[in-house]
Amino acid sequence: MLPQQYQKITTRGVLGMVLARLDTGTAAWVNDIAMRITSDQAIENYAWLGSAPALREFIGGRQPAELAEVSFTISNKDYEGSIKIQSKDMRRDKLGMIAIRVNQLADRANDHPARLLSALIIAGESTLCYDGQYFFDTDHAEGASGTQSNKITSTAAAPADPTVAEFSKAVVKAIQQIMSVKDDKGEPTNQSASEFQLQVPITMLGTALEAVTALLGVGGANNTLPVLKGKFTIDVVPNARLNWTTKIALFRTDEAAKPFILQEEGVPDVVALGDGSEYEQLNKEQLFGIDWSGNVGYGYWQLACLVTFQ
C-alpha cells in the first residue's frame, strides 16, 4: 500500500471537500443586514407595503387605512467558479495543494454574497432604491413622513483619520438619525432599535474598535458609546472591499426587515467532470466548479445611515 501522501485523490473525495467547505456558510455579517429570499424564477417582484396605522380612540366606528404599495423587481444572475486539476496530479498530490485549492474555491463561493453586498453598499449614494431616491440620500419621503435623510456628515479635523472621540460622536449621530426616521403615517419606526452593525474601511478599524469598546477616551474624557452599552449593541465589521477613506455606514440589525435583499435560487450547485468522464479522457484533467444563481438588491433605507467625515 502506498504511503498516505502518495495515495490517489478521488473525484468523490474532492466533491466531499467542496461540499464540506460550503457548509461553513457565508460571512456572518451578511445575514445580519440582508433578507434571504429563495427565488424560483428569473425575476422576482417585490411589493413594498406602507406601514400600518397607529391606534386611535374608537370614536365613530373603524377607519381602516389603505396601505401604500411600491413595486420593484430583482433579476437573478448566473455566476460560476471553476478549477482544472491534471489527472496525474490527482494521484501525485503530496502536500495537500489540491485540498487547498478546492477549499479556496468553496471559500470564494461562500464569500460571493458579501462581495455583491459590498458593491451595493458602495453604490448606495448613486443607485436608486424602491422609493425612487438613492439608497443613501438626503430627501427620502413617503406619505406623511416628511423629508428625511439617511446620509449625514460629522466633523473631524482629519476626515481620513478621525480621532476616537470624533468617531464616537459620528456613530452616535448615525444612531440618532436612524431612530428619528418616520414611516408613511408619520410615526417613528425605529424607536426600539438597539442592535447595529457598523461597517468601516480597514483604515478605520483600530479607531472604530477603540471608540466602541474603550471605557475612556483620549485624555481621560468619557467615551459616549460604552456608557450606552446597556442600551445598544454595535458590531464592528471591517470590510476590506470598502474603498472609502472618509466614510462609515451603520445598519440596524434587530428588525425582521433588513436594509438589503439577498435573492438566491437554491444553494450553490457543485459540478464535477471527474475520473472516467469524457472530459477527463479527452483532456487528461478533471474540472470542478461551483454554480450560484441569484442577486442582491436594496431593501429598507430606513435601517441604514451613511456618515461622511468632513
N, C-alpha and C positions, 0 to 999 in steps of 0.2 A: 504493500500500500504506500502511495506517495505521501511524503510529509504534508501536513495541512497547508503550508504556504504554497505548495505546488499542485494542490487539488484543483480540478476544473470548477470554475464558477458556472452554474447553470442559468438558463433563461428564467426558470422558475424562481431561482434564488434572487436574481436581480429584481424581478417583479415584487417579490416579498419585501425587499429592502425599500423599494419605491413606495409601496402601499403603507408600510410601517412608518415611514418618514412623513407621508402625507397626513397620517393620523394625528400628528402633533398640532395640526391646525394653523390658522392664520394668526398674525400678530394680535395679541390680546387687545390692543388699543382700538383695532378695527371694530370689534363687536361693541365697544362702549359708545361709539359715535355713529354707527351705521345700522339701519334696519335691514336685516337679512330677509330678502323676498325670494321665494322659489318661483321661477318662471317656467312656463310650458309652451311658450310661443315666441316668435321672433321679436315682437313688440308688445310691451305691457303698457296699458293705460292706467293712470292713477288719477282718481278724482279726489281732490283735496276738499274736504268739507269744512265749513266755518264752524266756529265754536258754539257750544250750547249756551243758552242764556242763563244769567244769574237768577236766583229765586226772587220772586216778587210777592208782595202781600196779595192774598187771594181776595180780590175785590172785582166784582162784575164778571166772574167766570174766567175760564182759562184763556190765555192769549199765546197760543203756540207760535214759536218763532220759525221762520224759514231759514234753513241752513244754506249759506252761500257755498257755491261749488266752483272750483277751478280745476281744469283737467290738463294733464301733461303726460307725455309718453317717454319711455326709455327703451331704446333698441338694443338687443343683445349683439355682442360681437364675439367672434371666434378667435381664440388665442391658442398657441401651441409652443412647446419647447421640446427639443429632441436632441439626443446624442447618439453617435455611432461608436461601436466598440468592435475592434477587429476580433474575428473568431479565434485567432491564435492567442490573442491576449486574454480571452476568457479562460483558457486553460493554463496560461503562464503567469497570471497575476500573482505577484509575490508580496507586495507591500500594501495591499488593500486599496490601491489607487482607483480601481473600478468602483469600489464601495463609496469612496469619497466623491467621485464624480456623480454617481447616481444619487447620493444624498443631497449634493448641491442642486441637482435638477429639481428634486422634490422641494427643497427649501425655496427655490425660485418660484415654484408654483404656489406654495403657501404664502409667499410674500407678495404675490401679484395683486391681491385686493388692496394691500397697503400702498403699493405703487400707484394704482389708479386713484385711490382716495387722496393721496398726497398731491397728485396733479390737480385734482378737483379743488382742494383747499387753496393751492397757489393761484388758480384761475378764478377764485371767488370774487375778486374785485372787478372782473371784466366779463363774467358769464352770467346769463340770466337764470333765475330760478322760477318757481311756479307763479309768483306774483308779478312777473314781468320786469322786476328790478334785478340788478346784480345781487348775487348771494350776499356779499358784504357790501352794504350800501347805506347811504345816509337818509334816504327818502322812501322807506317802505311804508305802505299804508293799506289798510284793509278795513272796510266798513267804518265803524266808529272809533278805530284805533288812534286816529290822528297820524301825523308824520313821525316815523320812528327810525332810529339808526342802530345798526349793529357794526358800525365802523367808526372807531373813535381814535383820538390821539392822546398821548401822555408825555409830559415833559421829561427830558433827560439832557444833561449838559453835553454828553457824548452819545447821540442816539444809537450808535452801533455798539456801545459799551456802557449800558446804564448801570448805575450803582445798585446795590441790593435794596436800598431804600426807595430808589426811583422805580425799580422793578416791582417791588411790593405794592407801591401806590398804583401802578398800572394794572396789576391783577385785580386789586380791589375795585378800581374803576370799571373793569370789564364785568365783574360780578354784579355791580350796581346796574350796569347797562342792561344785562340780561334780565335781572329781576324787575326792571322797570317796564319791560315790554307788556303791551296790552293786546288783547285779542280783538276780533272784529266787532265785538259787542262793547268794547271799551273797558273790559275787565282785565285786571292783572293776570298774566298767565304763568309766570314763573315765581310766584311768591313763596312757594315751598321748596325752591331749589336749594340743594345742599351738597351735591357732588358734581365735581367738574374735572375735565381733562384739559391740561394746559400744554399745547404743542409749541415747541420752541426750536429754533435752529440750533445746531450743535454749538455754535459760538457763544450761545447764551445759556448753555446747560448749567455751568457752575453757579452763575448768578441766580438762575431760576431755582435750583435746589436749595441754595442758601436762603433765598427770600421766602420760600415756602416752609422750610423746616427749622431754620435757626430761631432760637428763643430771643436773642438780642441782635440788634443791627449794628452798624458801624458806630463806634464811639459810645457804645452802651445805650443808644436810643432804642426804645421798644420797637420791635418789628410787628407790624399790624397783623399779618396773616396768622402766625402761631397763636396770638391772643384769641383768634376766632376758631381755633382748632375744634372746639366742641360744636360749632355751628356748620362748618364747611369742611369738605374733603377735597383736596386738589391733587390730582395725579399728574406729575410732570412727565411728558413724553418727548424725549429728544428725537427729532425727526431729521435724519441726515439728508432727506430729499428736499427739505425746505431750503430754497435759495435766498431766503430773506436775510437781510442784515440789520434791519431796524424794526421788525415786526414779530408779534406773537399772536396766537389765537387761542381763545378759551371756548370750551364747549360744555354744555350741561349734559350730564350722563345719567341722572337718576329719573328720567322720564321715559315712558314707554315709547313715545315717538323719539326720533333721532334727527340730527342735522343732515344726515346723508342716507342714501339708499344703496345697498349692495344687492344687486339683482343677479341671481345665479340659476342656470339651467342644470340643476343637479350638482353632484360632486365632480371633481376633476376625474377625467377618464384616462386610464393608463393604457398605452398602446405598445405592443411588443412584436417585432418581426425577428423572432429569435431562432434558436437552434432548429434546423430542419426546414425552415421556411424557404420559399422560393427566393425571397430577397437575400437570405443568408447564403444560399447555394450559389447564386449568381455573383454576389459581391464579396463573399468570404468575410462578412461583417454582420453584426446584429444592430438593430435600431430599436431604441427605447424612447418613448415620448409621452408627454402629458398634455392632454387637451382640456381646455376650460372655455365655457361659453357663458357670457354674462356681461354686465356693465355696471357702472355706478352713476348716481345722479344726486342732485341736491334735494334735500328734504325740507326740514323746518329751519329757516334762517333765524327764527326767534330763539333758538337754542345755541346760538353762536355769536361770538364777538371778536372782531379783529382789532388789535391795538397797534398803532404805529408810534414809535418813539420819535419825538422831534424837539 
